[in-house]
Amino acid sequence: MSQLSTRHLLGIKDINADDIQLIFETADNFKEVLNRPIKKVPSLRDITIANIFFENSTRTRLSFELAEKRLSADVLNFSSSNSSVKKGETLIDTVNNILSMKVDMVVMRHSSPGAPHFLSKNIKANIVNAGDGTHEHPTQALLDAFSIREKLGDVAGKKVAIIGDILHSRVALSNIFCLQKLGAEVMVCGPITLLPKYIKHLGVKIEHDVEKALQWCDVANVLRIQLERQQIKYFPSLREYSLYFGINREKLKKLNKEIVIMHPGPINRGVELNSDVADSEHSIILQQVENGVAIRMAVLYLLAGVK
């Protein structure tokens, strides 16, 4: 297989295991490029990519922009906070105005679930979903699985616990789809108030005791408490959440094995992860950031070849 089965990356749900393996193999090659003295290739020299972000982002936006520039693409950055969207312009009008500048590909983050899917049916450019509401964040799931593969040799057969705010996380859903397609076992762990009702239908194990989850897993992917998405209180206090669900060195010392700690960032230190864990030998958090550029280079390169 040398080409993706789809012309957009809207979600992990929409791609297959062969697509994922092709992205990983392509990312392996680009990771070699990133470790050279000259970190740039001319692969997308004739391609123009617009980064259209309707929500705040630091890591994802910088990672995509760096990936695009490493591929020699022309890059156009758009932020809704200082645009005509504030004047009432629609999503389609905004994007069509950008596309009229001969843009070939759109990387979009939006607060509304399904926004990239809607856009893909109304414009001709390739679409990459950089996060849509609490729905999916496909490139994050890909880089997470790629990092597990790099650290442990394979994803198949591994036990991965996703711990934290599952209800408000787009990372969780994409990770579940991606890990299952690659043959991993998945557990979700958190307060019952932060686990969505549909989760039991996704074929995952459910746990409310973080120490049991850590004892079960090979990899713990720890998610941030997303207070900005919470309209009501889902637990009494951050201090109590940290006491029962936060991961510290003491909890890891109780295990009879070594596990891998991951986090998509940004970390709320002292809440879901203590610094003695986030910065420990168990953590591959910085490797995730590095792998994010290689994975996004691979996605952009492969999609550019699908029209």
N, C-alpha and C positions, 0 to 999 in steps of 0.2 A: 504494500500500500504506500503510495507516494503522494497522495492528496487527501485532504479532509473530505468527509462525506457531506459537509455543509458549507455554505458560503458565509455564515455568520457564527459567532460564538455567543449565543444568547444565554445558555445555561448548560451545566453538565448533563442535565436530563435529556438534552437534545443531541448529544454526541454518543458515540459508542466506544468500547474498549480499544478497538483498533485506532480510532482517532487519538485517544489518550496516549497510546504507546508511540504513535507517530510524533506527537507533540514532545514527548519525553526524549525520543531519539534525536529530534531536531535541536532540542534544548541542550542535550549533551554536547553537540557540536558548537553551539553558540557559547556555552560555558567555557570551552577551550579558547574561543576568541576573546572572551572577557578577561582571560588571564594572560593574554599576550601584551607586550609593550604597546602595540598599536591595537586599540580595542574596537576598531571600527571596520565595517565591511560595506560594500556598495550595493547590497542585496535589494534595497528598496529606494534606490537613488531617484527613480522617476515617480515615486508614490508620494501623495500628500495625505497626511493624517490629521484629523481634527479631534482634539481632546475636549469633549463637551461635558462639563461637570456642573450639575444642578445641585449638588451637595458638596459640603466641605470635604477635602481629602488632602492628605500630605503624602503618605507612603505610596498609595496606589497611583496617584497622579505623577509623582516624581519617577516611579518605577517605569510607567508606561512611556513617559517623555524620554527617559534615558534609553529605554529599549529602542524607541523610534530613531533617536539620534545615532545610536550605535549601528543601526541598519541604514543610515544615510538618508532617511525619509525627510521630507519637508514637514514641519510640525506647526500646527495652528492651535493655540490654546484659547479656550472659551470658558468664562466663568459667568454664571447667571447673576451673580450679585451685582455686577456693574454692566448689565446688558439691557436690551430692550424687552426682555422678559418681565422686568419690573414695570414696564409700561403697558403690559397686557398682551404682548405678542405670544402666539401659540407655539407649542413645541415644533409642529410641522413647519410653520413659517420660519422659525429660527433656524432650523436645520437646513431647510431648502435655500435660505439665504447664504448659509455657509457653503452648501454644495455648489451653488452657482459660481463659487470661486474655484471650481474644478477640484474639489476634494474627493479622494478615492475611498477613504475609509474613515469611520467614525468610532471613537472610543467614548462611551457614554456612561455616566453615573447619574441616577435619578432617584428621587425619593419614592416614586410610585412604582409598585411591582408591575411588571409587564410593559413598562415604557419602551425598553429596547425592542421587544417583540412587536409592539405597535409600529415603531419606527421602521423596522425591517420590512414591513408590508407596504410602506408608503414611499420609500426612497430606494435608489439603485445602489448606493454605496454599501460596502461590507460593514457590518456592525459588530463591535465587541462590547459586551456588557461588562462594565467595570463596577457593577453593583446596582441592583434595582430594589429599593426599599428593604423589606425584610425577606425578600424572595431568594435571589441567588447572587453569588460572587464567584463566577467560574474560574477565573485565573488564580484566585487565592487558593481554591481547592486543588488546582493543578500543581501549584508550586508547593503546597503542603504535602501532597502525595509524592511528588518528585523528591522532596527533601527526605521523606521516609525511605524511599527507594535508595537514595544515595547513602543514607546512614545505615540501613539494615539489610541492604542488598536486594530486597523485593518488598512489595506491598502485600501480595497474596499470602494469606494465612496469618497475617499479623493482627493483633488485637488493639484497636484504637479507641480510646475513651475521649469523647468530646465533653468537656466539663465547663459549666457556667450558664450564661444567659442564652439558652437555646431559643427561647420564644422570640427574641428580637434580633436574632443573628441570621444574616444571609450566608455567612461563612459556614455555619453548621449544616444547612440544607445541601449546599454544593459539596461539602466534604462527605456527607453521607452518601450521596449519589456516586461520587468519584471513587471512594474507598470500596463501596460494594461492587462497582463495575470492575475493580481491579482484584477482587477476591478477598478483601479484608473483612474481619468481623468488627462491628461498630457498636459501641455503647454510648448512651448519653447520660450525663449525670448532672443534677442540679436540684434546687428546690422545686417542689411540685408546681409552684406558681410560675416558674420560669421554663416549664416544659409544655410545648403546645399539645393540644388534645390529639392532633393528627399523628403525632410522633409514633404512636404504637402501631400504626399501619405501615411504617416504613421498614419493617424488618430489623429494627435495632433493639438491643438490650436496654433496659431502663433501670437506673440505680439512683438512689437518693443519699447514699453514704459514700462520701468521696474517698475514704480510706479503702473501702471494698473495691471501688472503681480502680484505684491505683494498684491494688493487689492483683486485679484481673488483667490489666492492660500491659502491652509492650510500649505503647506511645500514649501520652496524655496531651491532647491539644486543648489548651486552656483559653477560654473566651472571656472577653471583657464584659463587665456589667454595663449595659448601654443605657445609662440614666437619661440620655437625651431623647430616647425613644419611649421612655416609660411615663405614662400619664397618671398612673396610680402607684402606690407603694406595693411592691411584690414581696418584700421582706422587711423586718423591723428596722434594721440599720446596717450600714456597711461593715461596722465592727462585728456584728453578729454573723453576717455573711462570711467574713474573713475567718471567723472562728470555726465555722462548720464546713465551709467549702473552699477556703483559701488553702493553697499548697505552700508549705514551708519545709525547711530542712528536716525537722523532727518527723513529719509524716513520711518523708522519703526514707529516713533511717529505719523506720519500722518495717519496710519491705524486705523480702528475702531475695531481691533481685534488683538489677539496674533497669530503669525505664528512661525513655526519651521524653523530654519536655519541649512542647511547642507552644507558640502564641502568635496570632496574626497581627498583633499590635493595634493601637498603642496599649501598653501595659499600664494598668492601675496598680502600681507597686504597693504592697501592703494590703491589697484587697484580694484579688484572685491569685496573685503570685508574690511571694516575698523576694527581695533582692538576692538572698542567699540561694534561691532556686533559679531565678531568671538568669543570673550570671554564673551559674555553676557548670560543671562538666557534663551535667545531664542535659543542658539546654542546647538546642540548635536554632534558636530564634534568629541570630544574625545570619546563619546559613540560609534560613528561609528568605530573608531580605535579598541576599545575593542571588539566590535561585529564582527569585521573582523576576529579575531583569532577564535572565536567560529564557524562562518560560514565556514571558511576554514577547520577547524577540521571536521565539518559535511560533507563537500564535499569529502574530502579525505577518510574518514571512509566509506561513502556510496559507492564511486567508487571502493574501495578496495574489496568490496563484489560482484562486477559485472565483470565477465570475459567473 
